[in-house]
Amino acid sequence: MSEPISQPNLLSNKGSFDVSDQPNYPLTQTNSSRSAELNKELGEFAQLSLQPAETQQAINTSQVALGGSIFLTLIVITAVIAFLKACLRICKPNEILIISGRKYKQPDGREVGYRVVFGGRALVIPIIEQVERMDMTTMPIPVEVSNSYAKGGTPLNIQAIANVKVSSKRNIVGNAIERFLGRNRSEIRRVVRETLEGNLRGVVANLTPEQVNEDRLNFAERIAEDVARDLNKLGLQLDTLKVQSVTDDMGYLSSIGRRQIAKIVRDAEIAEAEALGQAERIEADCQKRAEMFKSQALTITQQKQNELRKIKAELDQRSKSEEERTAAAAKEARARAEQQLQTVRAKLERLRLQADEVLPAEARREAQALHAKGAAAETAENAKAAAAVNEMLAQVWQETGASSNQIFLLQQIEMILKEAAAIPDRMQLQNINVVDNGDGKAIASLANVYPEVVRQFLDQVKQTLGIDVIGTLNSHSIASPDIPTESLKS
């Protein structure tokens, strides 16, 4: 703060001017009036010089008061923040706050020594109340049970995964607080795992191995219903339970699978045999209908031929009658008769031409049309029968699965092997000269010619048609060890 500017001490004795300090001059009336005016001006100047000092002092006083009020405000704000930090507790959505230290009344009327906060915030009285937190996130717990005996006495090995958390229901969470507050989550997992294993063994004992393995959803639901009551007593909640695998050391489940596969293969073979039988019946029916159409065509052709013979007989009879009549009339008018005879002969010639060429041609044309109709009907029925057979075989193959090609190929393998074995016989060889070097390998090489020819034939079938006979025989011999490979090679 700046100091007030000192003014020159021009006035003394309350602003009066002492003329005794001035030199002694002769005074006149004019000098007296000037001295009075000068004293008046000096007094006004002294009053004006004292006003800035008073204003500065007032400003300094107001600044000190403002600084004190700001300081008090900061102290109050700091005290409020410290109070909130010491008393206010924030609860996250995935946890709960347990505030203990006083008696609290539950909704059911019971009094307990704590209160629970689910998310949000709460005010706590320091020293009197104590705050602890409990995590409510999910705990994945793997469950493995060995030698759990199912209904019937079959031991099963079961692996499952369960997701468990602290219950968010107010009437249940108290059980978890009383049992697990302050304990490690690994201890909670251990208690839950042991509880799940016991419940799982109890449920498995009431089910057969087939029910456990085939209907896992129902199995998991029964376990969840059974374990939910025990977990509620612990204050916990089961979110999900999934059965991962069901196995056994005795091979019981795998034997069930093999039995089902054998049943499916047997049903496929029966269905294929029924389809082939139905196809044969349809083909026989189509052939029968084709024969019927052919016989009808032959009958119509015979009828037309009979009509042709009848027409020819009538024409012959008319021709003979005309000749007799003409011969009788020749005596009376030979010239006219001769002319008429020529006319009649020309007419007869046309009739014979029509009877010998036109009518047979029409009859042949009709017969050919009927033959073509019968052949077309036979071809159409054969095509329908073949299409029906192919459609039934395709349906049977589709229902049978990937093994239908192998089954069909195995049914035709005898014909394929006969054709393959007959190839060397078709080779027209008269003499074969073998030159041996003395080591005996030439005869052995000659003996291997026939198998090599058969193998090359089967390779050509695979490259041309995509039918792997050798691979099918090998896979069938591996998949069905009961079939001797010597019978396939023969």
C-alpha positions as a Python dict, from the first residue, in 0.01 Angstrom:
ca = {
    (1, 'M'): (0, 0, 0),
    (2, 'S'): (151, 336, -105),
    (3, 'E'): (237, 600, 150),
    (4, 'P'): (52, 939, 128),
    (5, 'I'): (244, 1203, -54),
    (6, 'S'): (380, 1461, 188),
    (7, 'Q'): (273, 1814, 111),
    (8, 'P'): (495, 2117, 173),
    (9, 'N'): (450, 2270, 514),
    (10, 'L'): (305, 2588, 384),
    (11, 'L'): (55, 2625, 659),
    (12, 'S'): (95, 2618, 1030),
    (13, 'N'): (-122, 2705, 1321),
    (14, 'K'): (-429, 2561, 1145),
    (15, 'G'): (-364, 2717, 809),
    (16, 'S'): (-285, 3076, 914),
    (17, 'F'): (1, 3255, 746),
    (18, 'D'): (244, 3420, 985),
    (19, 'V'): (365, 3740, 830),
    (20, 'S'): (615, 3790, 1107),
    (21, 'D'): (850, 3556, 928),
    (22, 'Q'): (849, 3771, 618),
    (23, 'P'): (1084, 4064, 575),
    (24, 'N'): (970, 4392, 709),
    (25, 'Y'): (842, 4598, 417),
    (26, 'P'): (649, 4908, 446),
    (27, 'L'): (285, 4812, 442),
    (28, 'T'): (23, 4994, 260),
    (29, 'Q'): (-350, 4939, 211),
    (30, 'T'): (-292, 4748, -117),
    (31, 'N'): (-48, 4507, 38),
    (32, 'S'): (-289, 4421, 318),
    (33, 'S'): (-565, 4319, 77),
    (34, 'R'): (-327, 4105, -123),
    (35, 'S'): (-209, 3926, 192),
    (36, 'A'): (-566, 3841, 286),
    (37, 'E'): (-637, 3691, -57),
    (38, 'L'): (-314, 3496, -47),
    (39, 'N'): (-398, 3345, 294),
    (40, 'K'): (-741, 3242, 166),
    (41, 'E'): (-602, 3062, -139),
    (42, 'L'): (-339, 2883, 68),
    (43, 'G'): (-607, 2754, 307),
    (44, 'E'): (-817, 2609, 23),
    (45, 'F'): (-510, 2440, -122),
    (46, 'A'): (-428, 2278, 213),
    (47, 'Q'): (-783, 2132, 241),
    (48, 'L'): (-767, 1987, -111),
    (49, 'S'): (-431, 1824, -39),
    (50, 'L'): (-574, 1633, 265),
    (51, 'Q'): (-869, 1454, 68),
    (52, 'P'): (-661, 1186, -135),
    (53, 'A'): (-505, 1048, 184),
    (54, 'E'): (-847, 977, 340),
    (55, 'T'): (-975, 805, 20),
    (56, 'Q'): (-670, 572, 5),
    (57, 'Q'): (-722, 468, 367),
    (58, 'A'): (-1086, 370, 295),
    (59, 'I'): (-976, 158, -4),
    (60, 'N'): (-720, -25, 207),
    (61, 'T'): (-983, -109, 470),
    (62, 'S'): (-1225, -259, 211),
    (63, 'Q'): (-949, -476, 57),
    (64, 'V'): (-861, -626, 395),
    (65, 'A'): (-1228, -715, 459),
    (66, 'L'): (-1262, -884, 114),
    (67, 'G'): (-950, -1097, 166),
    (68, 'G'): (-1079, -1217, 503),
    (69, 'S'): (-1414, -1326, 358),
    (70, 'I'): (-1244, -1522, 73),
    (71, 'F'): (-1020, -1699, 323),
    (72, 'L'): (-1317, -1800, 537),
    (73, 'T'): (-1501, -1933, 227),
    (74, 'L'): (-1202, -2150, 130),
    (75, 'I'): (-1185, -2290, 482),
    (76, 'V'): (-1555, -2382, 472),
    (77, 'I'): (-1525, -2551, 129),
    (78, 'T'): (-1221, -2750, 242),
    (79, 'A'): (-1404, -2862, 553),
    (80, 'V'): (-1707, -2977, 346),
    (81, 'I'): (-1484, -3173, 105),
    (82, 'A'): (-1300, -3340, 391),
    (83, 'F'): (-1633, -3431, 553),
    (84, 'L'): (-1770, -3583, 231),
    (85, 'K'): (-1449, -3775, 170),
    (86, 'A'): (-1461, -3920, 519),
    (87, 'C'): (-1835, -3997, 526),
    (88, 'L'): (-1947, -4058, 163),
    (89, 'R'): (-1898, -4404, 6),
    (90, 'I'): (-1959, -4478, -365),
    (91, 'C'): (-2080, -4828, -463),
    (92, 'K'): (-2005, -4962, -815),
    (93, 'P'): (-2274, -5152, -1011),
    (94, 'N'): (-2083, -5482, -983),
    (95, 'E'): (-2039, -5477, -605),
    (96, 'I'): (-2225, -5421, -279),
    (97, 'L'): (-2139, -5218, 30),
    (98, 'I'): (-2184, -5374, 373),
    (99, 'I'): (-2211, -5100, 640),
    (100, 'S'): (-2188, -5242, 992),
    (101, 'G'): (-2172, -5090, 1340),
    (102, 'R'): (-2536, -5016, 1418),
    (103, 'K'): (-2863, -5205, 1435),
    (104, 'Y'): (-3080, -5196, 1123),
    (105, 'K'): (-3429, -5331, 1072),
    (106, 'Q'): (-3496, -5556, 772),
    (107, 'P'): (-3821, -5542, 567),
    (108, 'D'): (-3937, -5860, 743),
    (109, 'G'): (-3893, -5697, 1085),
    (110, 'R'): (-3566, -5862, 1185),
    (111, 'E'): (-3284, -5653, 1326),
    (112, 'V'): (-2933, -5712, 1196),
    (113, 'G'): (-2602, -5545, 1260),
    (114, 'Y'): (-2547, -5426, 903),
    (115, 'R'): (-2713, -5270, 601),
    (116, 'V'): (-2650, -5345, 232),
    (117, 'V'): (-2616, -5088, -47),
    (118, 'F'): (-2668, -5211, -408),
    (119, 'G'): (-2502, -4947, -626),
    (120, 'G'): (-2516, -4571, -575),
    (121, 'R'): (-2379, -4396, -262),
    (122, 'A'): (-2424, -4389, 114),
    (123, 'L'): (-2323, -4167, 407),
    (124, 'V'): (-2120, -4335, 680),
    (125, 'I'): (-2052, -4209, 1032),
    (126, 'P'): (-1677, -4239, 1086),
    (127, 'I'): (-1553, -4446, 1379),
    (128, 'I'): (-1908, -4566, 1458),
    (129, 'E'): (-1971, -4744, 1126),
    (130, 'Q'): (-1741, -4965, 917),
    (131, 'V'): (-1769, -5025, 541),
    (132, 'E'): (-1666, -5341, 351),
    (133, 'R'): (-1712, -5431, -15),
    (134, 'M'): (-1813, -5762, -176),
    (135, 'D'): (-1756, -5840, -546),
    (136, 'M'): (-2066, -5954, -740),
    (137, 'T'): (-1899, -6044, -1072),
    (138, 'T'): (-1943, -6390, -1222),
    (139, 'M'): (-1712, -6670, -1112),
    (140, 'P'): (-1658, -6945, -1376),
    (141, 'I'): (-1617, -7275, -1193),
    (142, 'P'): (-1512, -7593, -1382),
    (143, 'V'): (-1662, -7913, -1243),
    (144, 'E'): (-1515, -8258, -1311),
    (145, 'V'): (-1671, -8574, -1171),
    (146, 'S'): (-1514, -8917, -1219),
    (147, 'N'): (-1677, -9257, -1163),
    (148, 'S'): (-2022, -9111, -1104),
    (149, 'Y'): (-2251, -9415, -1116),
    (150, 'A'): (-2558, -9375, -1334),
    (151, 'K'): (-2881, -9569, -1311),
    (152, 'G'): (-2790, -9930, -1382),
    (153, 'G'): (-2441, -9909, -1231),
    (154, 'T'): (-2242, -9763, -1522),
    (155, 'P'): (-1963, -9526, -1403),
    (156, 'L'): (-1950, -9199, -1599),
    (157, 'N'): (-1697, -8918, -1624),
    (158, 'I'): (-1863, -8577, -1656),
    (159, 'Q'): (-1712, -8235, -1724),
    (160, 'A'): (-1920, -7918, -1687),
    (161, 'I'): (-1875, -7542, -1642),
    (162, 'A'): (-2087, -7329, -1406),
    (163, 'N'): (-2111, -6950, -1374),
    (164, 'V'): (-2192, -6845, -1016),
    (165, 'K'): (-2222, -6502, -852),
    (166, 'V'): (-2329, -6347, -523),
    (167, 'S'): (-2707, -6314, -530),
    (168, 'S'): (-2853, -5968, -583),
    (169, 'K'): (-3175, -6052, -399),
    (170, 'R'): (-3200, -5877, -64),
    (171, 'N'): (-3356, -6174, 113),
    (172, 'I'): (-3071, -6406, 1),
    (173, 'V'): (-2760, -6187, -7),
    (174, 'G'): (-2749, -6187, 374),
    (175, 'N'): (-2652, -6556, 366),
    (176, 'A'): (-2349, -6476, 149),
    (177, 'I'): (-2250, -6183, 375),
    (178, 'E'): (-2263, -6399, 685),
    (179, 'R'): (-2063, -6682, 523),
    (180, 'F'): (-1817, -6523, 281),
    (181, 'L'): (-1758, -6160, 388),
    (182, 'G'): (-1385, -6098, 404),
    (183, 'R'): (-1298, -6437, 251),
    (184, 'N'): (-1105, -6492, -71),
    (185, 'R'): (-1295, -6571, -391),
    (186, 'S'): (-1094, -6893, -428),
    (187, 'E'): (-1257, -7021, -108),
    (188, 'I'): (-1600, -6936, -251),
    (189, 'R'): (-1511, -7129, -570),
    (190, 'R'): (-1402, -7430, -365),
    (191, 'V'): (-1728, -7439, -166),
    (192, 'V'): (-1938, -7400, -484),
    (193, 'R'): (-1736, -7668, -670),
    (194, 'E'): (-1786, -7922, -392),
    (195, 'T'): (-2157, -7841, -376),
    (196, 'L'): (-2195, -7879, -755),
    (197, 'E'): (-2009, -8211, -757),
    (198, 'G'): (-2239, -8352, -490),
    (199, 'N'): (-2555, -8238, -669),
    (200, 'L'): (-2424, -8366, -1002),
    (201, 'R'): (-2361, -8713, -859),
    (202, 'G'): (-2711, -8716, -710),
    (203, 'V'): (-2876, -8628, -1043),
    (204, 'V'): (-2665, -8880, -1241),
    (205, 'A'): (-2771, -9159, -1003),
    (206, 'N'): (-3135, -9112, -1115),
    (207, 'L'): (-3065, -9114, -1492),
    (208, 'T'): (-2949, -9379, -1737),
    (209, 'P'): (-2629, -9325, -1939),
    (210, 'E'): (-2840, -9277, -2253),
    (211, 'Q'): (-3044, -8997, -2088),
    (212, 'V'): (-2729, -8825, -1961),
    (213, 'N'): (-2554, -8836, -2300),
    (214, 'E'): (-2844, -8774, -2539),
    (215, 'D'): (-3052, -8514, -2351),
    (216, 'R'): (-2784, -8291, -2201),
    (217, 'L'): (-3012, -7987, -2186),
    (218, 'N'): (-3260, -8169, -1960),
    (219, 'F'): (-2968, -8308, -1759),
    (220, 'A'): (-2824, -7958, -1703),
    (221, 'E'): (-3168, -7818, -1612),
    (222, 'R'): (-3219, -8089, -1349),
    (223, 'I'): (-2876, -8016, -1201),
    (224, 'A'): (-2952, -7641, -1195),
    (225, 'E'): (-3286, -7699, -1020),
    (226, 'D'): (-3122, -7927, -765),
    (227, 'V'): (-2824, -7701, -693),
    (228, 'A'): (-3021, -7372, -684),
    (229, 'R'): (-3168, -7451, -342),
    (230, 'D'): (-2827, -7525, -191),
    (231, 'L'): (-2670, -7213, -344),
    (232, 'N'): (-2953, -6994, -212),
    (233, 'K'): (-2870, -7116, 136),
    (234, 'L'): (-2514, -6993, 73),
    (235, 'G'): (-2639, -6660, -65),
    (236, 'L'): (-2518, -6742, -418),
    (237, 'Q'): (-2691, -6754, -755),
    (238, 'L'): (-2631, -6995, -1046),
    (239, 'D'): (-2636, -6806, -1378),
    (240, 'T'): (-2557, -7090, -1623),
    (241, 'L'): (-2452, -7455, -1617),
    (242, 'K'): (-2332, -7632, -1931),
    (243, 'V'): (-2232, -7999, -1963),
    (244, 'Q'): (-1918, -8015, -2178),
    (245, 'S'): (-1851, -8389, -2209),
    (246, 'V'): (-1982, -8725, -2090),
    (247, 'T'): (-1749, -9026, -2116),
    (248, 'D'): (-1699, -9363, -1956),
    (249, 'D'): (-1400, -9592, -1912),
    (250, 'M'): (-1590, -9912, -1996),
    (251, 'G'): (-1682, -9818, -2356),
    (252, 'Y'): (-2056, -9832, -2288),
    (253, 'L'): (-2142, -9511, -2475),
    (254, 'S'): (-1923, -9601, -2774),
    (255, 'S'): (-2091, -9943, -2797),
    (256, 'I'): (-2427, -9766, -2811),
    (257, 'G'): (-2297, -9555, -3099),
    (258, 'R'): (-2172, -9862, -3287),
    (259, 'R'): (-2508, -10031, -3238),
    (260, 'Q'): (-2687, -9727, -3380),
    (261, 'I'): (-2451, -9713, -3679),
    (262, 'A'): (-2506, -10084, -3750),
    (263, 'K'): (-2882, -10030, -3732),
    (264, 'I'): (-2863, -9738, -3975),
    (265, 'V'): (-2651, -9940, -4221),
    (266, 'R'): (-2895, -10232, -4198),
    (267, 'D'): (-3192, -10004, -4258),
    (268, 'A'): (-3013, -9851, -4557),
    (269, 'E'): (-2949, -10194, -4708),
    (270, 'I'): (-3311, -10295, -4653),
    (271, 'A'): (-3432, -9970, -4810),
    (272, 'E'): (-3203, -10020, -5108),
    (273, 'A'): (-3324, -10377, -5156),
    (274, 'E'): (-3686, -10262, -5139),
    (275, 'A'): (-3615, -9984, -5389),
    (276, 'L'): (-3448, -10226, -5629),
    (277, 'G'): (-3742, -10467, -5597),
    (278, 'Q'): (-3989, -10190, -5663),
    (279, 'A'): (-3783, -10075, -5960),
    (280, 'E'): (-3787, -10426, -6102),
    (281, 'R'): (-4163, -10444, -6057),
    (282, 'I'): (-4208, -10110, -6233),
    (283, 'E'): (-3980, -10220, -6516),
    (284, 'A'): (-4176, -10545, -6558),
    (285, 'D'): (-4501, -10349, -6564),
    (286, 'C'): (-4363, -10114, -6829),
    (287, 'Q'): (-4246, -10406, -7041),
    (288, 'K'): (-4588, -10565, -7007),
    (289, 'R'): (-4756, -10246, -7124),
    (290, 'A'): (-4512, -10219, -7415),
    (291, 'E'): (-4594, -10577, -7521),
    (292, 'M'): (-4963, -10493, -7500),
    (293, 'F'): (-4917, -10189, -7728),
    (294, 'K'): (-4713, -10401, -7967),
    (295, 'S'): (-4984, -10669, -7983),
    (296, 'Q'): (-5244, -10400, -8044),
    (297, 'A'): (-5035, -10266, -8333),
    (298, 'L'): (-5003, -10616, -8480),
    (299, 'T'): (-5380, -10667, -8449),
    (300, 'I'): (-5454, -10342, -8630),
    (301, 'T'): (-5202, -10433, -8903),
    (302, 'Q'): (-5369, -10772, -8950),
    (303, 'Q'): (-5709, -10605, -8975),
    (304, 'K'): (-5585, -10369, -9246),
    (305, 'Q'): (-5432, -10658, -9438),
    (306, 'N'): (-5762, -10848, -9421),
    (307, 'E'): (-5945, -10544, -9553),
    (308, 'L'): (-5690, -10519, -9835),
    (309, 'R'): (-5743, -10882, -9933),
    (310, 'K'): (-6117, -10832, -9927),
    (311, 'I'): (-6093, -10530, -10156),
    (312, 'K'): (-5868, -10723, -10395),
    (313, 'A'): (-6117, -11013, -10403),
    (314, 'E'): (-6404, -10778, -10480),
    (315, 'L'): (-6204, -10613, -10757),
    (316, 'D'): (-6113, -10950, -10905),
    (317, 'Q'): (-6476, -11056, -10900),
    (318, 'R'): (-6587, -10733, -11064),
    (319, 'S'): (-6313, -10770, -11323),
    (320, 'K'): (-6420, -11121, -11410),
    (321, 'S'): (-6785, -11021, -11440),
    (322, 'E'): (-6696, -10734, -11663),
    (323, 'E'): (-6486, -10962, -11883),
    (324, 'E'): (-6769, -11213, -11916),
    (325, 'R'): (-7017, -10940, -11997),
    (326, 'T'): (-6779, -10791, -12249),
    (327, 'A'): (-6716, -11131, -12412),
    (328, 'A'): (-7091, -11187, -12448),
    (329, 'A'): (-7141, -10844, -12601),
    (330, 'A'): (-6848, -10886, -12839),
    (331, 'K'): (-7055, -11089, -13077),
    (332, 'E'): (-7307, -10812, -13109),
    (333, 'A'): (-7080, -10517, -13151),
    (334, 'R'): (-6717, -10609, -13162),
    (335, 'A'): (-6601, -10269, -13262),
    (336, 'R'): (-6790, -10097, -12987),
    (337, 'A'): (-6715, -10378, -12751),
    (338, 'E'): (-6351, -10360, -12840),
    (339, 'Q'): (-6349, -9992, -12759),
    (340, 'Q'): (-6540, -10048, -12441),
    (341, 'L'): (-6308, -10337, -12361),
    (342, 'Q'): (-6009, -10110, -12393),
    (343, 'T'): (-6179, -9859, -12166),
    (344, 'V'): (-6266, -10125, -11914),
    (345, 'R'): (-5914, -10267, -11929),
    (346, 'A'): (-5769, -9923, -11868),
    (347, 'K'): (-6006, -9881, -11575),
    (348, 'L'): (-5915, -10225, -11447),
    (349, 'E'): (-5550, -10142, -11482),
    (350, 'R'): (-5599, -9835, -11268),
    (351, 'L'): (-5791, -10039, -11015),
    (352, 'R'): (-5522, -10306, -11011),
    (353, 'L'): (-5257, -10040, -10974),
    (354, 'Q'): (-5450, -9895, -10685),
    (355, 'A'): (-5505, -10237, -10531),
    (356, 'D'): (-5145, -10352, -10585),
    (357, 'E'): (-4954, -10035, -10499),
    (358, 'V'): (-5164, -9756, -10346),
    (359, 'L'): (-5365, -9957, -10094),
    (360, 'P'): (-5068, -10171, -9981),
    (361, 'A'): (-4862, -9853, -9952),
    (362, 'E'): (-5131, -9695, -9737),
    (363, 'A'): (-5160, -10013, -9532),
    (364, 'R'): (-4783, -10026, -9488),
    (365, 'R'): (-4782, -9659, -9398),
    (366, 'E'): (-5051, -9717, -9136),
    (367, 'A'): (-4872, -10025, -9008),
    (368, 'Q'): (-4544, -9834, -8986),
    (369, 'A'): (-4720, -9554, -8798),
    (370, 'L'): (-4870, -9807, -8557),
    (371, 'H'): (-4531, -9977, -8518),
    (372, 'A'): (-4368, -9638, -8453),
    (373, 'K'): (-4640, -9555, -8201),
    (374, 'G'): (-4586, -9886, -8024),
    (375, 'A'): (-4206, -9841, -8025),
    (376, 'A'): (-4242, -9483, -7898),
    (377, 'A'): (-4474, -9603, -7624),
    (378, 'E'): (-4227, -9876, -7532),
    (379, 'T'): (-3937, -9627, -7533),
    (380, 'A'): (-4136, -9376, -7325),
    (381, 'E'): (-4237, -9638, -7070),
    (382, 'N'): (-3879, -9767, -7052),
    (383, 'A'): (-3755, -9410, -7002),
    (384, 'K'): (-4015, -9353, -6729),
    (385, 'A'): (-3916, -9678, -6563),
    (386, 'A'): (-3546, -9588, -6581),
    (387, 'A'): (-3615, -9240, -6444),
    (388, 'A'): (-3821, -9385, -6160),
    (389, 'V'): (-3546, -9636, -6086),
    (390, 'N'): (-3279, -9363, -6089),
    (391, 'E'): (-3491, -9134, -5871),
    (392, 'M'): (-3551, -9412, -5616),
    (393, 'L'): (-3183, -9507, -5618),
    (394, 'A'): (-3084, -9140, -5571),
    (395, 'Q'): (-3330, -9106, -5282),
    (396, 'V'): (-3198, -9423, -5120),
    (397, 'W'): (-2838, -9306, -5172),
    (398, 'Q'): (-2920, -8966, -5021),
    (399, 'E'): (-3088, -9125, -4718),
    (400, 'T'): (-2804, -9374, -4680),
    (401, 'G'): (-2528, -9111, -4684),
    (402, 'A'): (-2170, -9125, -4804),
    (403, 'S'): (-2156, -9507, -4767),
    (404, 'S'): (-2416, -9571, -5041),
    (405, 'N'): (-2156, -9540, -5322),
    (406, 'Q'): (-1938, -9798, -5153),
    (407, 'I'): (-2234, -10033, -5094),
    (408, 'F'): (-2341, -10010, -5459),
    (409, 'L'): (-1986, -10059, -5582),
    (410, 'L'): (-1944, -10361, -5354),
    (411, 'Q'): (-2265, -10510, -5498),
    (412, 'Q'): (-2124, -10472, -5852),
    (413, 'I'): (-1767, -10569, -5762),
    (414, 'E'): (-1809, -10928, -5887),
    (415, 'M'): (-1898, -10812, -6238),
    (416, 'I'): (-1613, -10554, -6238),
    (417, 'L'): (-1358, -10812, -6124),
    (418, 'K'): (-1482, -11063, -6387),
    (419, 'E'): (-1437, -10801, -6659),
    (420, 'A'): (-1094, -10711, -6523),
    (421, 'A'): (-990, -11077, -6505),
    (422, 'A'): (-1112, -11139, -6862),
    (423, 'I'): (-883, -10870, -7009),
    (424, 'P'): (-573, -11092, -7025),
    (425, 'D'): (-781, -11362, -7205),
    (426, 'R'): (-868, -11108, -7478),
    (427, 'M'): (-502, -11055, -7553),
    (428, 'Q'): (-446, -11279, -7859),
    (429, 'L'): (-100, -11410, -7790),
    (430, 'Q'): (15, -11728, -7961),
    (431, 'N'): (372, -11768, -7844),
    (432, 'I'): (564, -11596, -7564),
    (433, 'N'): (940, -11634, -7563),
    (434, 'V'): (1103, -11580, -7225),
    (435, 'V'): (1474, -11500, -7213),
    (436, 'D'): (1614, -11575, -6870),
    (437, 'N'): (1950, -11443, -6752),
    (438, 'G'): (1991, -11733, -6520),
    (439, 'D'): (1861, -11566, -6208),
    (440, 'G'): (1503, -11699, -6236),
    (441, 'K'): (1342, -11352, -6242),
    (442, 'A'): (1210, -11371, -6596),
    (443, 'I'): (948, -11636, -6509),
    (444, 'A'): (842, -11433, -6205),
    (445, 'S'): (809, -11118, -6419),
    (446, 'L'): (593, -11311, -6666),
    (447, 'A'): (370, -11426, -6380),
    (448, 'N'): (323, -11065, -6270),
    (449, 'V'): (199, -10956, -6615),
    (450, 'Y'): (-163, -11060, -6555),
    (451, 'P'): (-203, -10878, -6219),
    (452, 'E'): (-37, -10569, -6370),
    (453, 'V'): (-283, -10571, -6663),
    (454, 'V'): (-577, -10596, -6420),
    (455, 'R'): (-436, -10312, -6207),
    (456, 'Q'): (-388, -10088, -6514),
    (457, 'F'): (-748, -10161, -6618),
    (458, 'L'): (-876, -10055, -6273),
    (459, 'D'): (-657, -9739, -6286),
    (460, 'Q'): (-807, -9652, -6627),
    (461, 'V'): (-1158, -9699, -6479),
    (462, 'K'): (-1065, -9458, -6195),
    (463, 'Q'): (-920, -9194, -6434),
    (464, 'T'): (-1205, -9220, -6687),
    (465, 'L'): (-1515, -9272, -6470),
    (466, 'G'): (-1391, -9154, -6128),
    (467, 'I'): (-1465, -9499, -5970),
    (468, 'D'): (-1186, -9597, -5732),
    (469, 'V'): (-1236, -9976, -5708),
    (470, 'I'): (-905, -10043, -5531),
    (471, 'G'): (-958, -9758, -5279),
    (472, 'T'): (-1313, -9879, -5210),
    (473, 'L'): (-1194, -10236, -5151),
    (474, 'N'): (-916, -10113, -4920),
    (475, 'S'): (-1148, -9883, -4719),
    (476, 'H'): (-1413, -10156, -4698),
    (477, 'S'): (-1159, -10409, -4579),
    (478, 'I'): (-1039, -10163, -4310),
    (479, 'A'): (-1390, -10065, -4200),
    (480, 'S'): (-1517, -10427, -4202),
    (481, 'P'): (-1241, -10656, -4080),
    (482, 'D'): (-1482, -10953, -4072),
    (483, 'I'): (-1482, -10976, -4454),
    (484, 'P'): (-1177, -11173, -4573),
    (485, 'T'): (-972, -10990, -4832),
    (486, 'E'): (-903, -11321, -5019),
    (487, 'S'): (-1269, -11333, -5127),
    (488, 'L'): (-1241, -10981, -5275),
    (489, 'K'): (-917, -11061, -5457),
    (490, 'S'): (-1071, -11374, -5609),
}
